[in-house]
Amino acid sequence: MEDRSTTRSPSARNARFALAALAFAPFTSATALAQDAPPPPVSPSVRTSIEAGLSSEALSLAFRAPIDDDDSLRIEGLLDDDDDWAAGARWQHRLVTFSGDVPLSLSLGLAADAVFFDRPDAEAYAVAAAGSAEVPFRTEYPTRATLDVAVAPDVTTFDDGEGLTDVALRFECDVTPRTTAWLGYRELEVDFERGGDEELDGHLGVGVRFTL
């Protein structure tokens, strides 16, 4: 089994943040292209749904439910092939909704995560600031790009951890009114007090969401 606990160099970490910044490019270009588009329908992600995702190293299951017109709750579990697992809940409040002038949805909220690593034997608990952005595309089937980010600093990360970052970029397509397929990349990473970091997943994955 490959030792994943080695400390990453500053250049590698800077490269990862640069790639994350580049992920915002599709949102900028899509916003410019869709200025004259009619208001798209409300995303299924704000309706009650269940979801399953699979990558080469991890399986995820999630449940989403609206609290009211602008607030939603997501509960999720993630298991990887090293017997590491994570569970978490995320509350988000929608700040900007789709309109003809603003073809973009923005949300902010809070996330609570618990992450357990089998090797090394370590665990971390975190309260993170969370945010998401969603941009629709004008295609035959309703299609959108979504970006979800949650970041917890050292002060709100407990036990063996001293920081947590969770980033997911997806491209989604509603293949039926109640079924959404997606392709995306997710990286859930925990920094440790002893030095180094560990990640769950970090690979391309596919998934499906069923709206109830």
Secondary structure, 3 states (H helix, E strand, C coil): CCCCCCCCCHHHHHHHHHHHHHCCHHHHHHHHHCCCCCCCCCCHHHCCEEEEEEECCEEEEEEEEECCCCEEEEEEEEEECCCCEEEEEEEEEEEECCCCCCCCEEEEEEEEEEEEECCCCEEEEEEEEEEEEEEEECCCCCEEEEEEEEEECHHHEEECEEEEEEEEEEEEEEEECCEEEEEEEEEEEEEECCCCEEEEEEEEEEEEEEEC
